[in-house]
Each structure stands twice: as structure tokens, then as C-alpha cells.
Amino acid sequence: MNSEQRPNAVGSKRPPVDEEGTWVDDAGTVANEVPRFVTQARVSHLLSIPEDEIRRISVEAGLGRVVRAGSEEVTYFTYEEFDRVGILAAQSQGAKH
């Protein structure tokens, strides 16, 4: 997939591209095209934990950023927060067993 085919989750415009073809938009990506944030749905999928459990952990620990657009609401996590959610989820599972 080249830079013109790559979807932009941040907005409807394609981000600027420098001479080397890397994105320079800093709203949602870093220079090497890795997103800066992970959605709650993605965290749930990657950790194989239900979204309700991810939501509970994030609220209790004060992790994540909620973005509201009209009636929709999406929670985003930095990679550090994603790591912390995983640790807290593992500790929670360990306490249940």
C-alpha cells in the first residue's frame, strides 16, 4: 500500500509527506508511520479481553483519552497506557484464580 492508498484516521485530508515518503503529520502518527494511539477496541483485540473489562480497568486506573464526536465516543490509549492496561489486566486475572 503506498502513501496515496493509505487511509488517514485523523481526518479527511491526506497528511503531508516529506521527500523520503514518510508522513510528517503529528496528529496521529510519528515519522515512521506508527500510530501514536491505540483504540479501546484494538486493545481489547490485542489482549483478548472484552471491551467492558478494558473500559473498567481504564476508568479505575485513569488511563486513556475519551474523544467524543456527536453521539460517538472512542477511547484512545498511548502505548505506555496500553502496556499498563495489559499489566493491570494480568494482575486482575491472577487475583481471580
Helices and strands as residue ranges (DSSP letters): E 37-39, H 40-47, H 51-61, E 65-69, E 72-78, H 79-96
